[in-house]
Amino acid sequence: MKEDKEKKEVQEEAADTIKEEGVEAELEETLKEETAQETAETEETPEKAAEEEEAKPLSKKKKEEEEEIVEERTYTIPLGKALIKPPKKRAPRAMRMIRAFITKHMKLTATAEEGEEEKELPNLVISEEVNEKVWGRGIEKPPRKIRVRAAKDKDGNIKVYLAEES
């Protein structure tokens, strides 16, 4: 008798699971269809949205940069005299030479003297690209010369970038 009861319970459970599986299978199919429709819809929207988002910030950034940049020049800075120093001091000397060259040729100190005393002094910022180019072969072997692009904004701050080589 116990065996009969156990068999009936097993059969009932099997019937329940079959019913649930049937319902689950239907649910899975509907979910797959819905997700397929959603992905088809979202495939178009993210691309369009991404293009629109990229277009807007880039145009704003370009406009801001163009408005802010007062003067932009490209220089080839000779760094050969950095080799006069002992080997372990050459790359730091090359960086100081770049800073001095840009300060002189972009007239950084002159703009500081002309401005009022209350204003902050203009900054000279050398980008990481230039730093990596100078330090790329180590402290002992900086390049003999480096081509840079210096941009001065309306506040007198100067940013030095590596020139695009083409």
Backbone torsions as a table, in degrees:
resi	resn	phi	psi	omega
1	MET	NA	-40.6	177.7
2	LYS	-61.7	-38.7	180.0
3	GLU	-64.6	-39.6	179.1
4	ASP	-64.1	-43.4	179.0
5	LYS	-63.0	-43.2	179.8
6	GLU	-64.0	-40.2	178.4
7	LYS	-63.5	-42.1	179.7
8	LYS	-64.3	-41.8	179.1
9	GLU	-63.9	-41.8	178.8
10	VAL	-63.7	-42.6	179.7
11	GLN	-65.1	-40.4	178.8
12	GLU	-65.0	-42.3	178.0
13	GLU	-64.0	-40.6	178.4
14	ALA	-63.5	-41.7	179.1
15	ALA	-64.4	-42.4	178.3
16	ASP	-61.8	-44.3	-179.8
17	THR	-65.9	-37.4	178.1
18	ILE	-63.0	-43.1	178.3
19	LYS	-62.5	-45.5	-179.9
20	GLU	-64.8	-39.9	178.7
21	GLU	-63.4	-40.1	177.6
22	GLY	-62.1	-43.8	178.3
23	VAL	-66.4	-42.7	179.5
24	GLU	-63.8	-40.5	179.2
25	ALA	-61.8	-42.7	177.6
26	GLU	-63.6	-43.0	178.5
27	LEU	-62.2	-41.9	179.3
28	GLU	-61.9	-42.6	179.8
29	GLU	-63.2	-44.4	179.7
30	THR	-65.9	-38.9	177.3
31	LEU	-63.5	-41.6	178.7
32	LYS	-61.9	-42.4	179.3
33	GLU	-64.5	-44.0	179.6
34	GLU	-63.6	-43.9	180.0
35	THR	-66.6	-35.6	177.4
36	ALA	-63.6	-41.8	178.2
37	GLN	-66.0	-42.4	179.8
38	GLU	-64.0	-42.6	179.9
39	THR	-66.5	-36.6	177.4
40	ALA	-63.5	-40.0	178.2
41	GLU	-70.0	-43.2	-176.4
42	THR	-73.9	-24.4	178.7
43	GLU	-62.7	-36.5	179.8
44	GLU	-77.2	-43.4	-175.3
45	THR	-67.4	-45.1	-178.7
46	PRO	-63.0	-38.3	-179.7
47	GLU	-64.5	-46.5	180.0
48	LYS	-65.7	-43.9	-179.8
49	ALA	-62.8	-41.7	179.8
50	ALA	-63.4	-42.4	179.2
51	GLU	-63.9	-41.9	179.7
52	GLU	-65.8	-42.6	180.0
53	GLU	-64.9	-40.7	179.9
54	GLU	-67.5	-38.3	-178.0
55	ALA	-65.9	-42.8	-176.9
56	LYS	-66.3	-54.2	-178.4
57	PRO	-63.8	-37.6	-179.2
58	LEU	-64.2	-43.2	-179.6
59	SER	-65.9	-39.1	177.5
60	LYS	-65.0	-45.1	-179.2
61	LYS	-62.5	-44.1	-179.4
62	LYS	-62.1	-42.9	179.4
63	LYS	-62.7	-44.2	179.8
64	GLU	-62.7	-43.7	-179.4
65	GLU	-65.2	-41.3	-179.6
66	GLU	-66.0	-37.8	179.2
67	GLU	-69.2	-39.9	-176.0
68	GLU	-75.3	-37.4	-175.0
69	ILE	-73.0	118.7	179.2
70	VAL	-91.2	-40.7	-174.6
71	GLU	-143.7	137.9	178.2
72	GLU	-139.7	128.8	-178.6
73	ARG	-135.0	153.8	176.7
74	THR	-113.2	130.5	-178.6
75	TYR	-127.2	148.8	166.4
76	THR	-107.1	112.3	-174.3
77	ILE	-97.6	121.0	177.3
78	PRO	-77.1	130.2	-178.8
79	LEU	-119.0	17.4	-176.9
80	GLY	-61.9	-32.6	-178.4
81	LYS	-71.2	-10.5	175.5
82	ALA	-66.8	-22.5	-178.5
83	LEU	-75.0	-9.0	176.7
84	ILE	-67.7	-34.6	-177.9
85	LYS	-69.0	163.3	173.7
86	PRO	-61.6	154.5	-173.0
87	PRO	-52.3	-37.8	-176.1
88	LYS	-79.9	0.5	-179.4
89	LYS	-120.1	9.9	-172.8
90	ARG	-75.6	-47.8	-179.1
91	ALA	-64.7	-43.0	175.3
92	PRO	-61.1	-37.1	177.2
93	ARG	-64.9	-39.8	178.6
94	ALA	-62.4	-40.2	178.3
95	MET	-65.5	-40.2	177.1
96	ARG	-65.0	-36.7	178.9
97	MET	-65.5	-40.1	177.5
98	ILE	-62.4	-46.0	-179.5
99	ARG	-61.3	-44.2	-179.5
100	ALA	-66.6	-41.7	-179.8
101	PHE	-61.2	-48.6	-178.7
102	ILE	-66.1	-39.7	178.4
103	THR	-60.4	-41.6	-178.6
104	LYS	-71.4	-49.0	-171.9
105	HIS	-80.3	-25.5	177.1
106	MET	-96.7	3.9	176.0
107	LYS	54.3	54.7	-178.1
108	LEU	-69.0	-43.0	-177.4
109	THR	-72.3	-31.6	-179.5
110	ALA	-64.3	-39.8	179.8
111	THR	-68.9	-29.9	179.3
112	ALA	-70.4	-37.4	-179.8
113	GLU	-71.5	-37.1	-179.1
114	GLU	-68.2	-35.1	-176.9
115	GLY	-70.0	167.2	178.3
116	GLU	-70.9	160.8	-178.8
117	GLU	-71.1	-26.8	-177.9
118	GLU	-70.8	-29.2	-178.7
119	LYS	-71.5	155.1	176.7
120	GLU	-73.8	149.4	176.2
121	LEU	-70.0	146.6	179.9
122	PRO	-66.7	149.0	-178.4
123	ASN	-102.3	153.1	171.7
124	LEU	-116.7	116.7	-177.8
125	VAL	-115.5	123.2	177.5
126	ILE	-101.0	124.9	-175.0
127	SER	-68.6	162.5	180.0
128	GLU	-64.8	-31.1	179.8
129	GLU	-59.9	-45.1	179.7
130	VAL	-65.5	-43.9	179.2
131	ASN	-59.5	-45.0	-179.9
132	GLU	-66.9	-33.7	178.0
133	LYS	-65.5	-42.5	-179.2
134	VAL	-69.2	-43.8	-176.3
135	TRP	-88.3	0.4	-173.5
136	GLY	-57.5	-37.4	-179.4
137	ARG	-101.2	12.6	176.5
138	GLY	103.9	176.8	-176.5
139	ILE	-72.2	-26.6	-174.1
140	GLU	-87.5	-18.4	-173.3
141	LYS	-131.2	68.5	175.0
142	PRO	-71.1	161.8	180.0
143	PRO	-67.3	156.2	179.5
144	ARG	-71.3	-31.5	177.1
145	LYS	-152.6	159.0	-178.7
146	ILE	-142.0	139.6	179.9
147	ARG	-101.5	121.8	-176.6
148	VAL	-128.7	162.1	176.0
149	ARG	-120.5	121.6	-178.4
150	ALA	-109.3	128.1	-179.1
151	ALA	-120.6	127.6	178.8
152	LYS	-106.7	129.8	178.9
153	ASP	-93.1	-179.7	-174.2
154	LYS	-67.6	-20.1	177.9
155	ASP	-84.9	-5.5	-179.0
156	GLY	93.8	-1.0	178.2
157	ASN	-74.2	143.9	-178.2
158	ILE	-119.4	134.1	177.2
159	LYS	-119.2	129.1	-177.8
160	VAL	-107.5	123.2	179.4
161	TYR	-116.3	160.7	172.9
162	LEU	-75.2	130.9	-178.7
163	ALA	-70.7	142.9	177.2
164	GLU	-70.9	124.7	179.8
165	GLU	-93.9	120.8	179.5
166	SER	-132.1	NA	NA
